[in-house]
Amino acid sequence: MRISNWLITFSACALLFILSACNQNNVSDLQAYVANVQAKQHAGIEPLPNPLSFATYVYNGDDLRNLFIPKKPQGPEDETICTDDNRIRDALEEFPLDTLTMVGSLEQEGERWALLRTQEGTIHRRKTLDYIGKDNGHIQSITENSIELLESIPQGAGCVNKTTILSLND
């Protein structure tokens, strides 16, 4: 029981010491700070502006084409198939046309052949209806000085056919 009396006495002394530290003379600077902060506060928050009103529009897309369904071919250009996946690709189809150079032509057993050089310097021999270039260009005709190609360039849902001529370099 002696320890509890001693503990009560110590607690009472500590409480008196703490209360004596709160002297009324040292709170004037605190009161001045609170008054300064209250003077700086604004009266209130500005009200929100009135919301803008917009005219309503009713969208009726029942008679329009669904954009998530591919467009059906409509003309001769769109019906052209750009690539024939069943044929074996020619080695010269890996090169753009601007990297191929016509260096000559020859005729053998009534058939004319074009001689084409790649950038690496390799010379290839091709005949009419062979494919060259990256845009599915197939040779339409070969003369002594030029090759006429028909290219099928993919565009949209179909292709556009373009005639290109490679001439013999002098």
C-alpha positions as CSV (number, residue, x, y, z in Angstrom):
1,M,0.0,0.0,0.0
2,R,2.9,2.3,0.5
3,I,3.8,2.3,-3.2
4,S,0.3,3.4,-4.2
5,N,0.4,6.3,-1.7
6,W,3.7,7.3,-3.0
7,L,2.5,7.1,-6.6
8,I,-0.6,9.2,-5.8
9,T,1.6,11.8,-4.2
10,F,4.0,11.9,-7.1
11,S,1.2,12.2,-9.6
12,A,-0.3,15.1,-7.7
13,C,3.0,16.9,-7.6
14,A,3.6,16.4,-11.3
15,L,0.1,17.7,-12.1
16,L,0.8,20.8,-10.0
17,F,4.1,21.4,-11.7
18,I,2.5,21.1,-15.2
19,L,-0.4,23.4,-14.2
20,S,2.1,26.0,-12.8
21,A,3.9,26.0,-16.2
22,C,0.7,27.3,-17.9
23,N,1.0,30.8,-16.7
24,Q,-1.5,33.4,-18.2
25,N,1.3,35.9,-18.9
26,N,2.9,33.8,-21.8
27,V,-0.3,33.4,-24.0
28,S,-0.3,37.0,-25.4
29,D,1.8,36.1,-28.4
30,L,-0.5,33.1,-29.1
31,Q,-3.5,35.3,-29.0
32,A,-1.8,37.8,-31.4
33,Y,-1.1,35.0,-33.9
34,V,-4.7,33.7,-33.8
35,A,-6.0,37.3,-34.3
36,N,-3.6,37.8,-37.3
37,V,-4.7,34.5,-38.9
38,Q,-8.4,35.3,-38.4
39,A,-7.9,38.7,-40.0
40,K,-6.4,37.1,-43.2
41,Q,-9.2,34.6,-43.8
42,H,-11.6,35.3,-46.6
43,A,-15.3,35.7,-46.1
44,G,-16.2,32.8,-48.3
45,I,-15.8,30.9,-51.6
46,E,-17.0,32.4,-54.8
47,P,-20.1,30.7,-56.2
48,L,-19.8,28.4,-59.2
49,P,-20.7,29.9,-62.6
50,N,-24.0,28.8,-64.1
51,P,-23.6,25.8,-66.4
52,L,-23.7,26.3,-70.1
53,S,-26.7,25.0,-72.0
54,F,-26.3,23.1,-75.3
55,A,-28.7,22.3,-78.0
56,T,-29.6,18.6,-78.0
57,Y,-29.2,16.5,-81.1
58,V,-30.7,13.1,-81.7
59,Y,-28.5,10.8,-83.8
60,N,-30.3,8.3,-85.8
61,G,-27.8,6.1,-87.6
62,D,-30.1,3.3,-88.5
63,D,-29.9,4.0,-92.3
64,L,-26.1,4.5,-92.2
65,R,-23.4,1.9,-92.8
66,N,-21.9,0.2,-89.7
67,L,-18.3,1.3,-89.4
68,F,-17.2,-1.9,-87.8
69,I,-18.2,-4.1,-90.8
70,P,-15.7,-3.9,-93.7
71,K,-16.9,-2.1,-96.8
72,K,-17.9,-4.2,-99.7
73,P,-16.1,-3.7,-103.1
74,Q,-18.0,-1.3,-105.3
75,G,-15.9,-0.7,-108.4
76,P,-13.5,-2.3,-110.8
77,E,-10.5,-1.0,-108.8
78,D,-11.9,-2.3,-105.5
79,E,-12.5,-5.7,-107.0
80,T,-8.9,-6.1,-108.1
81,I,-7.0,-8.6,-105.9
82,C,-3.7,-7.1,-104.9
83,T,-1.9,-10.3,-104.1
84,D,-2.2,-13.9,-105.1
85,D,-1.3,-15.8,-102.0
86,N,-1.2,-19.1,-103.9
87,R,1.8,-18.2,-106.1
88,I,5.4,-18.5,-105.2
89,R,7.0,-15.1,-104.8
90,D,9.8,-14.1,-107.1
91,A,13.2,-13.1,-105.7
92,L,13.0,-9.7,-107.4
93,E,9.7,-8.9,-105.5
94,E,11.9,-8.2,-102.4
95,F,13.4,-5.1,-104.0
96,P,11.8,-1.7,-104.5
97,L,11.6,-0.7,-108.2
98,D,14.0,2.2,-107.7
99,T,16.7,-0.2,-106.7
100,L,16.4,-2.3,-109.9
101,T,18.1,-1.1,-113.2
102,M,17.4,-2.4,-116.7
103,V,20.8,-3.2,-118.2
104,G,19.6,-4.8,-121.4
105,S,17.4,-7.3,-123.2
106,L,17.8,-10.5,-125.2
107,E,15.7,-12.6,-127.4
108,Q,15.9,-16.4,-127.2
109,E,13.7,-18.8,-129.2
110,G,11.2,-16.0,-130.0
111,E,10.8,-14.9,-126.4
112,R,12.2,-11.6,-125.2
113,W,13.9,-11.4,-121.8
114,A,14.8,-8.3,-119.7
115,L,18.1,-8.1,-117.9
116,L,17.8,-6.4,-114.5
117,R,20.6,-5.5,-112.1
118,T,20.0,-5.2,-108.3
119,Q,22.0,-2.8,-106.1
120,E,24.3,-5.7,-105.1
121,G,25.3,-6.0,-108.8
122,T,23.5,-9.3,-109.5
123,I,21.9,-9.5,-112.9
124,H,18.6,-11.3,-113.2
125,R,16.7,-12.4,-116.4
126,R,12.9,-12.0,-116.4
127,K,10.3,-12.5,-119.1
128,T,6.7,-11.2,-119.7
129,L,4.3,-11.9,-116.9
130,D,7.1,-12.3,-114.3
131,Y,6.7,-10.3,-111.1
132,I,9.2,-7.7,-109.9
133,G,9.1,-4.9,-107.3
134,K,7.3,-4.7,-103.9
135,D,3.9,-3.5,-105.4
136,N,3.0,-6.8,-107.1
137,G,4.3,-5.4,-110.5
138,H,4.1,-7.9,-113.3
139,I,5.8,-7.4,-116.6
140,Q,3.3,-6.5,-119.4
141,S,5.8,-6.1,-122.2
142,I,9.5,-5.9,-122.9
143,T,11.1,-3.9,-125.7
144,E,14.8,-3.4,-126.5
145,N,14.9,-0.2,-124.3
146,S,12.2,-0.6,-121.7
147,I,10.0,-2.8,-119.5
148,E,6.3,-2.0,-119.0
149,L,4.9,-3.1,-115.6
150,L,1.4,-3.2,-114.2
151,E,1.6,-2.7,-110.4
152,S,-1.3,-3.3,-108.1
153,I,-0.9,-0.9,-105.2
154,P,-3.1,-1.6,-102.1
155,Q,-5.5,1.3,-101.3
156,G,-8.3,1.1,-98.8
157,A,-10.3,-2.2,-99.2
158,G,-9.0,-2.8,-102.8
159,C,-6.2,-1.9,-105.1
160,V,-5.2,0.7,-107.7
161,N,-3.5,-0.4,-110.9
162,K,-0.6,1.7,-112.0
163,T,1.5,1.4,-115.1
164,T,5.3,1.9,-114.6
165,I,8.1,1.9,-117.2
166,L,11.7,0.9,-116.5
167,S,14.0,2.3,-119.2
168,L,17.5,1.1,-120.2
169,N,20.2,3.2,-118.6
170,D,22.7,4.6,-121.1
